[in-house]
Amino acid sequence: MDGIRILITGGTFDKHYDELKGILTFKNSHLPDIIKQVRITIPVELEINQLVDSLEMGDQDRQNILAACTRASEDQIVITHGTDRMVDTAKVLGPAGLNKTIVLTGAMVPYSVAGSDALFNLGCAFTAVQLLPPGVYIAMNGRVFPWDRVRKNYDKGVFESI
């Protein structure tokens, strides 16, 4: 088994609360600690692609994610991503036709904040990437969606089928 690559791009998932400034910022990724905490036994390769809020992501950032997926030796990739532009990134990855299973996930509440959905969403994505055929998917809110049939409902704060 090649294992699973987790491609880290930032988003709410990896934000830290800066007590001095009273804002959420990026310091480093929580993923190394999370992997230890949840006792994953499959080989996992962590790759920090970028640590940005997805609202600040541009076309070049999405191309960098695509390039990382293309060069990854693993056929199973989980991408932690900001929820606001996750669908936009999926729309770049899906048409690329990589013969890999790629699952994007994120969090509405940072991992470092009580009540976060980060662990649950990551667990769903980690399972989905092992069970689904090659393609691009989004795993959020206990559901898995094909890349081209999903949207974020901003009024309800959930992802839904279109």
C-alpha positions in Angstrom: 0.0 0.0 0.0 1.3 3.4 -1.0 -0.4 5.2 1.8 -2.4 8.4 1.7 -1.1 11.9 1.1 -2.7 14.7 3.0 -2.2 17.9 1.2 -2.5 20.9 3.5 -3.7 24.2 2.1 -4.9 26.1 5.2 -8.4 27.2 5.6 -10.3 27.4 8.9 -9.2 23.8 9.7 -5.6 25.0 10.5 -6.3 28.4 12.0 -5.0 29.3 15.4 -6.5 31.9 17.7 -3.9 34.7 18.3 -4.7 35.9 21.8 -2.6 39.0 21.5 -4.4 40.2 18.3 -7.7 38.6 19.0 -7.9 37.1 15.5 -7.6 33.7 13.8 -4.3 33.3 11.9 -2.0 30.6 10.6 1.0 29.5 12.6 1.6 25.9 11.4 -0.6 22.9 10.6 -2.4 20.9 13.3 -2.3 17.8 11.1 0.8 16.2 12.7 -0.8 16.3 16.1 -4.2 15.2 14.7 -2.6 12.1 13.0 -1.1 11.1 16.4 -4.3 11.8 18.3 -6.6 9.7 16.0 -4.1 6.8 15.8 -4.1 6.4 12.0 -2.3 3.1 11.2 -2.0 3.6 7.4 1.1 5.3 6.2 0.4 9.0 5.8 2.5 11.6 4.0 1.8 15.2 5.1 2.6 18.0 2.6 2.1 21.6 3.3 1.2 23.2 0.0 0.2 26.6 1.5 -1.4 27.9 4.6 -4.0 30.5 3.4 -7.6 31.4 3.9 -9.4 30.1 0.8 -11.0 33.6 0.3 -7.4 34.7 -0.5 -6.7 31.8 -2.9 -6.2 32.7 -6.5 -5.9 30.7 -9.8 -2.1 30.2 -9.2 -2.8 28.7 -5.8 -5.2 26.2 -7.3 -2.7 25.3 -10.0 -0.2 24.7 -7.2 -2.7 22.3 -5.6 -3.2 20.5 -9.0 0.5 20.2 -9.5 1.0 18.7 -6.1 -1.8 16.2 -6.8 -0.2 15.3 -10.2 3.3 14.7 -8.8 2.1 12.8 -5.7 3.2 9.2 -5.8 0.1 8.2 -3.8 -3.2 7.4 -5.6 -5.2 8.5 -2.6 -5.1 12.2 -1.6 -7.0 14.1 1.1 -6.8 17.9 0.8 -7.6 20.1 3.8 -9.0 23.3 2.4 -11.0 26.4 3.3 -14.7 25.8 2.8 -15.4 29.1 1.1 -13.5 28.2 -2.1 -13.3 24.5 -1.8 -15.7 24.0 -4.7 -13.6 26.3 -6.9 -10.6 24.2 -6.3 -12.5 21.0 -6.9 -13.6 22.5 -10.3 -9.9 22.7 -11.2 -9.0 19.2 -10.0 -12.0 17.4 -11.4 -11.6 18.1 -15.1 -7.8 17.3 -14.9 -8.8 13.7 -15.0 -6.1 12.4 -12.7 -6.4 8.7 -12.1 -6.4 9.2 -8.4 -9.0 9.5 -5.6 -8.9 13.0 -4.2 -11.2 14.1 -1.4 -11.3 17.7 -0.2 -12.4 18.5 3.3 -12.3 21.4 5.7 -13.9 22.8 8.9 -16.5 25.5 9.7 -14.8 25.8 13.2 -11.0 25.6 13.6 -9.6 22.4 15.0 -8.1 24.4 17.9 -11.5 25.7 19.0 -14.0 23.7 21.1 -16.8 22.3 19.1 -14.8 22.0 15.9 -16.0 19.8 13.1 -12.4 19.3 11.8 -11.8 15.8 13.2 -15.1 14.5 12.1 -14.7 15.9 8.5 -11.1 14.6 8.3 -12.3 11.1 9.4 -15.0 11.1 6.8 -12.6 12.2 4.1 -10.0 9.7 5.2 -12.5 6.8 5.0 -14.0 8.1 1.7 -10.6 8.3 0.0 -10.0 4.6 0.7 -13.4 3.5 -0.5 -14.3 5.6 -3.5 -13.2 5.1 -7.1 -10.8 7.5 -8.8 -12.3 11.0 -9.0 -12.6 14.2 -7.1 -15.0 14.6 -4.1 -15.8 16.9 -1.3 -16.5 15.3 2.2 -18.3 17.7 4.6 -21.1 17.4 7.1 -21.1 13.6 7.1 -21.7 13.5 3.3 -19.5 12.9 0.3 -20.3 14.8 -2.9 -18.9 14.5 -6.5 -16.9 17.6 -7.4 -19.4 18.8 -10.0 -22.6 18.3 -7.9 -22.0 20.2 -4.8 -22.2 23.8 -3.4 -21.8 25.5 -0.1 -25.0 26.8 1.3 -23.9 29.9 3.1 -27.2 30.6 4.7 -27.3 27.1 6.4 -23.5 26.7 6.8 -23.5 23.3 5.1 -22.6 21.6 1.8 -25.4 20.3 -0.3 -26.0 18.5 -3.6 -26.9 20.5 -6.7 
